[in-house]
Amino acid sequence: MKDQKPVKMFTLSTCGHCKATKKFMKDNKIDYDYTDVDLLSGAEQAAVLAEVKKHNPRFSFPTIIIGRDVIVGFQEAEIRKALGI
């Protein structure tokens, strides 16, 4: 999507809400980066969890960062608003 805000998601590979969010992004042709936190280990996982904590101290997933907006969970209306779609 042209002029799209950057989208970064922290997800779990087994999370239904995370899968729904990825499908929503794909279906709406939204470019996004994601990290399946449960597939990381050791220091790499610890570093990513520290970043998640900055945005979402409850460590719930998905944690979605769209520009300056942080959305926790698959909240379609909030995601659409943040993306301007």
Sequence and secondary structure as in RCSB ss.txt:
>XXXX:A:sequence
MKDQKPVKMFTLSTCGHCKATKKFMKDNKIDYDYTDVDLLSGAEQAAVLAEVKKHNPRFSFPTIIIGRDVIVGFQ
EAEIRKALGI
>XXXX:A:secstr
 TT   EEEEE TT HHHHHHHHHHHHTT   EEEEGGG  HHHHHHHHHHHHHH TT  S EEEETTEEEES  
HHHHHHHHT 
